Amino acid sequence: EIMSSGGAEDDIPQAERKTVTDFCYLLDKSKQLFNGLRDLPQYGQKQWQSYFGRTFDVYTKLWKFQQQHRQILDNRYGLKRWQIGEIASKIGQLYYHYYLRTSETSYLNEAFSFYSAIRQRSYYSQVNKEDRPELVVKKLRYYARFIVVCLLLNKMDVVKDLVKELSDEIEDYTHRFNTEDQVEWNLVLQEVAAFIEADPVMVLNDDNTIVITSNRLSETGAPLLEQGMIVGQLALADALIIGNCNNQVKFSELTIDMFRMLQALEREPMNLASQMNKPGMQESTEKPARRENPHKYLLYKPTFSQLYTFLAASFKELPANSVLLIYLSATGVFPSGRSDSEGPYDFGGVLTNSNRDIINGDAIHKRNQSYKEMHCLHPGDLYPFTRKPLFIIVDSSNSVAYKNFTNLFGQPLVCLLSPTAYPKALQDQSQRGSLFTLFLNNPLMAFLFVSGLSSMRRGLWDKCQDYLRKINRDIAQLLTHSRSIDQSFLQFFGDEFLRLLLTRFIFCSATMRMHKIFRETRNYPESYPQLPRDETVENPHLQKHILELASILDVRNVFLENTLDDY
């Protein structure tokens, strides 16, 4: 495909011929390295880095090379715009995978800028003129990848434009090529549309445009530690975010619960330029560099063996004085039949993968009562990992299975457990994500939702957010001053991500306990070890604050007042 045919080849100056050969070499090398990324193990934080670095270097060279020699490559190689688009798209994918492997949100901004450039410069616009369906599919895939990055950066306005464009592209594609994959592409559109609509409450500007709220950790996010608060020095270093809820909105390999949780474990992204201080250049008077985000693995419907492999890798690489967080958003598996014993495998657990019921090629007959579900994660499965500090969040209809935990190794261990059922009036919302996880990710939105509100003016939203920060500060005081609280909670309280999750958990629990329609015990979150109720989730001081917040929103009638008789 190089050079024009016939005798013309001899007329090409040596230098230009070398340019084309060099370009072809770089292009082949880049493809080879890129395809090799698939073979790298998904777990383990060190093995992949040098390979990624090499791939990145080749792509950077390739990108600069085609910019410098565009004219020659146009004339002598016939370089098409969609080929430049492909290179840019691969660089965008590299940055996105860097983000997935490092949890450093700044790489998302870099992926975004490459994907944006493709759209602004219309690199793919000529694809539709070629009679090659596989090229159009490249373009459609580019759109789907761009949408994922925009969702993660909360650029919802861009997402809406991209969805419109993608919809037109799919229509054109299915119209021109009578293809098999039409249904799949339409499903992609439906999924992303449902994903955008998942938030139960809209925050509106004065001109009725929707305010995009970010739920990553900001500077003012977590309540600060004050004088006299004695807390542990542990830091959250790694997290496994596991999703398997059958009917829940998802896009790509992220359920809405996973999406919300991963944002609760990240800081607001900064631009790489402002962050890349050269080592040693920092003045001693400057603020110390901010801590990195905890590393995380996103596991959508993992089999038991996949899950255990990732858990073991995280456990092995966990640095000293660090915490491993496991978040499970999954369908409950209940014990079948009565068991005489009450061990860590007798209370059921959560189902991490529902597709495979075949062991050694034999389909299993569910009627066999002695058989236990293979991909159910039982509390006992996590026991070996309690040799290091472990922070577990279970959002499931059988979360209470994890109340029967035993701390065998004396290391800090906390399980935050969702309600196992919600009042009937709220149940129809489950496919838009779990209410419990929403409280951990965006407590004000969750509070508005249980109060029956579906939209809110920005001014009032900001006022309530300020008030909620005050409530969080008070919860931090209650926790750290409690006489009878289990030490594990305090050991984790030194880390700002875990501190925020704990304060939000207590706010969630206190809200539900005061709410008029949450009347059964299964409607309330639980924890292992148990929290002293009178000092935390049923503390009169905190209840008074929740009523104040309800008054600001004019929804006080939704909550019980008689819990305040002590006042």
N, C-alpha and C positions, 0 to 999 in steps of 0.2 A: 504493500500500500504506500510505500515511500516512493518519491520521485515520479515524474510523469513518464509514460512509457516511450518506447522508440529510441532513436539515436540521441534525443535531446539530453539524455543523461550526461553525456560527455561534456555538454556545455556548462553544466553547473559548476561554479567555482568551488575549489577544494574547501574553502572555509565554510561555505554554506552547506556543503555536503556533510562536513563534520558537525555542524550545528544540528542537522536533522538526525544524524546517528546518535549524538549525545542525548538529544531529546527522547529518542526511542529507547535508549538505554535507561534513562531515568524513569520513563513511563513504565517500562516493564518491571524495573526494580521496585517501584512504588506499589504496583499491583501485587507483586509477589509478597512483599512485606505486609501489605494490608490484609491479604487473604490469610497470611500466617497468624494474624491476631486472633483468628477464630480458634486456633489450636492451643492458645495459651490457657492454662487453668484459670477458671473464673475466681478461684479463692486464693488466698495468700497474697500478701501485699508487696512482696519484694521481687518475685521472679519476673514479673511483666515489665518492670520499669526500663531496663536497658533496651529491651526489644521495642517498646513504645518509643523510646528516645530515638532509636535508629530510624524507625518508620517516619517519625516526625521530621527528622533532618532531611530525609530524601524528599518528602513532600514539600518542605520549605524550599529546597533547591529547585524542584520541578516547577513550583509556582513562580519563583523569581525568574527562572530560565525562560518560561513561556512569555513572561511580561517583557523581558529584554529582547527576545528574538521573535516577537509576534509576527512581524512582516515576512521574515524568511520562512517561518513555519506555515504562514498562510499560503505563500506562493509555492513553496517546494514540497510541503508535506500535506497541504490541504487541511490544515487544522480547522475544525469546526467549532462554533461557539458552544455547542452542547458538550464538546469534549473538555473545554475549559470549565464549564459548569460542573462536569463530573469530578474534576480535580478539586474544585472549591468545595463540592459536596462531601468528598472524602475527608478533606481537612476539617470540615464542620463535624463529621462523624467522629474523627479522632479526638477533637476537643470534648465532644459529648461523652465519649468513652473514658477520657481522662477524668471528667467529672464523676462518672459512675465509679471509677476505681479509687478516686481520692476524696470524694465528697466536697471538693473545693468549688464553691458556687461560681467563682470568677471564671472558670472554664466554660460555664454555660454562656456567659456574656460573649466569649470569643466564638463559640459555636454559632451564637445568634448573629454575630457580625458577618461571618462567612455565608451563612444561609441567606441573610438579608441581601448581601451583595449579588447573589445569584438572581434574586427576584428583581432587584433594582436594575441590574444590567441585562435583564431578559436573556440570560445565557441559554435557557431551554426553549426560547420562543419558536425556534425553527424546527424543533423536533416533530411537531405535528405535520410538517410538510413531507417528512420522509415516510416511506411506507414500511416502517419497522415497528411493530407493536412493542418489542422489548425495550426500545428507546423511550416510548411513552411511559412504560412501567417504571423506568428509572426516574422519570419526571414525577410520577405519582408518589413514588417512594420518598423522593426528596421532600414533597409537600408533607407527607405523614411525619417524617423526622423533624421537619421544621416546626410542625405543630406541637410535638412533644416538648421541644426546647422552649417554645413560647409559653406553654402551660406551666412548665417548671419555673419560668421567670415571671409568671402572673401577667403576661402581656396579652390580656384577654381581647383587647381591641384588635390586635394583629391576628389572633387566632380566628376571630370572626371573619376577617377579610380572607384569610387563607382557606377557611372552610368553603367560602363562596367560590373562590377560584378553583379549589380542588373539585368541588361539585361539578362545575362546568367542564373541567378537564375529563372527569370520569364519564360524563355524558357523551362528550365528543369521542372519547376512546372506545366506549362500548358501541357507539353508533357506527364508527368507521371499521372497527375490527370486531367481528362477531365472536367475542371471547367468552371463555369459561368463567373468568374470575370477576365478572360483573357483580355478583352477589357479595363477594368478599369486600370489594371496594365500597359498595353501598353500606355495608356493615361498619366499615371504618368511619364513614360519615355519621352514621347514627350514634356510634359510640362517642365520638368527640362532641357531638351536639348535646348528648345527655350529660357528659362530663362538665361542660360549661354551665349547665343548668343545675348542677348538684347543690350549690349553696342554697339553704332554705330561706335566707334573708338577704334582701338587696339593700345596700347603702347607697343613697342617692345624693348627688350634688343639687344645688339650687336649680340648675337647668335640666334636672331629671336624668342626667347621664349617670351611669353606674360608677361608684367609687370602687377602684380595685384595691382591696386590702391585702397586704402581705402578712403572712403569719410566721415568718422567720424571726429568729431572735434578733432584736435590735439592741442598741446600747442601753435603752431604758427598759428593756424587756423584763428581765428577772429582778425580783426584789433584791436589793443590795444586802449584804451581810452587815449587821450593825455591831457596835461594841457590845461585848458580853455574850454574843452568840457563839457557843462552842460547837463547832461542826467539824466533820472529818475533812481530810485533804484529798479524798479520792477524786479522780477525773474520769468522765465518760470517754472511753477511747474507741469503742466499737459497738455497732448495733446490727442486729438482724431484724429486718422488717419483713414479716411473712404475711401473705394475703391469700385467703381462699374462701371468699364468701360467694356463694353461688349466684345470687341474683343482684349482686352489687355492680353499679356503674364502674366501667373500667375503660382505659385506653392504653394501647400498646400493652405492656405487661405490668400496668399499675392499676390497682383498684383505687377507688376514691379514698378509702381508709389508709392505704399505704402512702398515697400521695400527701394526705394531710399529716401523717406521722413523720414522713421524711422531712417535711418543712419545719416541723417542731424541733428537729434535731440539727438545724442549720442556722448559721448567722446570715444576716442580710449580705448579699454579694457586694464586693467592692470591685472597682475597676482594677485590672491587673497592673496598669501603669502606676496607679497611685500606691500600689501595695509593694511593688518590687523594689524596695530599698536595697541598695547594694550592701552586702554583708560588711559590717565594720564601719559603715558610713554614718550609722545612727548616732546622733548626739545623745549624751547620757541624760540630758534634761528631758528628752522626748518621752512620750508615753511608751511603755514597752509594747512590742508587737503583739497584736491580738492572738489569742489561742486559735488553733486550727479547729475546723469542724471535726466531730468524731467520725471515724470511718464507718461506712455502713454497707451491708449487703441487702439488696432488694430481691426477695424470693417470692415469685408468684407461683402458687400451687406446687411447691417443691414436694418430691417424694420423700419418704422418711430417710432414705440413704443420702439424698442430696442435702437435706436439712442437717443431718448429722455430720456430714463432711464439712459443710460451711461452719457449723458450730465448733467442730474440733479445730478448724483452721483459726477461727477467731480466738478461741481459748488459748491456742498455742502461741499466738502472736501478741497476746494482751500484755502491754508493758506493766511494770511494777506499779502499785498504787493506782490501778485503773479499774474501770467498771465495764462489764459487758452488759448491754441492754438487749433483751429479746422482746419483740412486739409481735403478738399473734392476733390477727383478725381473721377468725375462721369459724366455720360451722361446728357446733358442739357434737361430740360423740358420747352417748350415755351408756352406762354399764348395762349389759344385757343380763337379765336374770339376777337372782340374789346371790351375793357372794358371802361366804362365811367369814372371810378375812377382811380387814380394812386396810389394805396396803396401798402403796402409791400407784398401783395399776388397777385398783378396784373402783375408781370413781369416774372412769372414762377420761376424756380429755378433749382436744380439738383436732379436727380433721384438716391436714395440710394439703391433701391431694385426693380428689375423689374419683379420678378416672380409672385407676388400675385395680381391678379385683382379680388379677390373674397372677398366681404364684407358680413358678416352674411350669408355665404353660397350661395349668389347670384352672378353669374358672371355679371360683369358690362358691359353695352354696351357703347363702346367708343364714339358712335355717339352722345351721350347725351352731348351737348356742355357745359352745366352748371356744369357738373361734373369735379372736379379737381383731378389730379393724387394723390392717397393716400400717396405714398412713396416719394413724391417730397418734398425736404427741401427748403422752401421759405425763403427769407431774414427775413420776419416777424417772422418765427419760432425761430429765434435766438435773437429776441429783449429782451425777459425776461432775457437772460444771459448776456446782456450788463450792468447789475448792477455791474459787476466786470470787471476788465481789460480783453479785449478779442482781440485775434489776429487771423484773419481768412485768410486762403489761399484757393482760389477756382480755380481748374483746370478743366475747362469744356467748352463745346460749348455754354453754356449760363451763363458764369461767370459774364457777365455784369449786370445780374439781381441784383447782390449784390452792384452795384454802387448806387442803389437807397436806400441805408441804411439811417437810421436816428439815431443819437446818442441821445437817450432819457434820459440817466442818467448822462451824462457828464464824464463818466469814459473813460480812454484811450481805443480807438477802432481803429483798422486798418484792412482793407481788401486788400489783394494782389490778383489781378485777372488776369488770363491767357488771352492770345489772344483767340478770339472765333473762329478763322479760321487761317490756315497757308497757305502760298503760295502753289499753286499746286505742284511745284517741290519737296516740302518736305512732302506732305501729306501721302505718302505711308508708312511712318515710324511709324504711330501712334500706331500700335500694339506692337512696342518695347518700348512703354512708351512715355509719353508726353514730348515735347521739353521744355516746361515751367518748369516742375518739374525737368528735367535734369539740367537746368540752376541753379536751387536752390540747387541741390545736387552735381553737378560736372560741374561748369561753364566752365572750360577749354574744357572739352569733348564736351559740347554743342556748344561752340564757333568754335571748329574744325569742328564739324558736319555741322553747317550752312555755313562754309567756303568751304565745299565740300571735306574735308580731311577724309580719313577712317583709316589711320594708321600713326604712328609717332614714331621716335626714342626717346629713353628714355632721352638722353642728352638734346634734344630740348624741350621735355615735361617739364623737370625740370626747364629749363631756363624760359619757359613761365609761369610756376607756380609761380616762383619768381616775375616775372613781374606783374602777376595778383594780388599778395599780395600787391604790390605797388599801383596798381589801387584801390584795396579795401581800402587802407589807405586814398587815396585821396577822395574816395567817402564818407568815414566817415567824413573827413574834410568838404566836401561840405554840407553834411546833417546837421552837428552840427553848421556850420557857416551861414546857410541859414537864411535870415531875415523873410521870409514869410511862412516857412514850418509849417504845423499843429503840435501842441505840442505833439499829440499822438505818432508821429514817434519818437520824442526825449524821451518820457516816456519809450518806449520799448527799446531804444538804449543801456541802461545800461546792458542788459542781453546779454551774448556773442552769444548764439544761435540765438536770434532774430536779433542781430546786423549783424551777418553773412547773415541771410536770407534777411534782408533789403538791404545790400550792393550788394548781388548777384542779387536781384530783379532789382536794378537800373542798374547794369551792363547788365543784360538781356535786359531791356527795351532800354537802349542806343544803344546796339548792333543791335537790331532789327530795330530801327529807322534809323540807318545809312546804313542798308543792302540794296543792290539794288533791291532784289526781294520782300522785305517786304514793299509794297507800300500802302496798304489800312489800314485805322484806325483799322479795326478789326484784323489786324495782330499784333497789339501792346498790351502789357500788360497794365492794368489800375490799379488804386488804389482808395480806399475810405479811408480817404479824398484824394483829388487829390494832387499830388506833384507839386511844382512849377517847370515847365519844364526847364526854362532857368538856374535854379540853380542846377538842378539834371540831369534828363535823356537827356536833350539837351544842357548840359553845354559844351562850346567849349573846355575847358581844358580836360574834360573827353573824348570828341570825339577825341581829339588829341592822347590821350593814346590808345584808341581802334585802331586807325590807326597804331600806333607804334607796338602794339601787332600783327596786321595783317601783318606788314612789316617783323617782325621776322619770321613769318610763310610763307612769300612770297604769301600772298593772298589779298594784298591791293586792287586789282582790283575788289573784291567782294563788296567793300564798296564805298559809295558816298563820294567824296572829297569836293563837293561844299558847304557842311554844314559849312565849315571852313572859309567862306569869311571874317569873322570878324578878322581873324588872320593876 
